[in-house]
């Protein structure tokens, strides 16, 4: 089946780059967690910022309300929509279609912010992180694939000769095709991540408190 086979082929053809992105992303998460253990005020400031965003109204408050009211289906749907539309496309892929590689900065920022926010430095955070590590793994992998797609898009546009293309326009088009294929695993991973995250926050986390 092409939807499965093609993305796998793209990743295999650039396996070393994909492994490097994995090492960078998860490495930054771990390093940020360690640094935060020495400077816990980083987590306090980050959580205050998150709480302000959730209480400011708009889509973020709608998501917060869905989780607060234990509305499982709404929480799944809203989490998936925000992650795919905003987390992956609008803040990572789209900017990179205008300025090559620019969306990588958001991927790196997300890894660092996750490490700060989820560093298990308090008893409450340690309890939360027992089920939440799987969420970080699944959703993190989706953003890694998005970063990988951004790399290919920029590479094909700036260095079209390296892939047998005669012009940057053709390289750009080929990059779009590759990105489209890679959005299949991105979508699947974020859907699975949203389903698990909603179950985790609403049903599993209370069991560890």
Secondary structure, DSSP 8 states (H G I E B T S, - for coil): -HHHHHHHHHHHHTHHHHHHHHHHHHHHHHHHHHHHHH-THHHHHHHHHHHHHHHS-HHHHHHHHHHHTT-HHHHHHHHHHIIIIIIIIIIIIHHHHHSTTTTHHHHHHHHHHHHHHT---SHHHHHHHHHHHHHHHHHHHHHHHHHHHHHHHHHHHH-GGGGT-SSHHHHHHHHHHHHHHHHHHHHHHHHHHHHHHHHIIIIIHHHH-
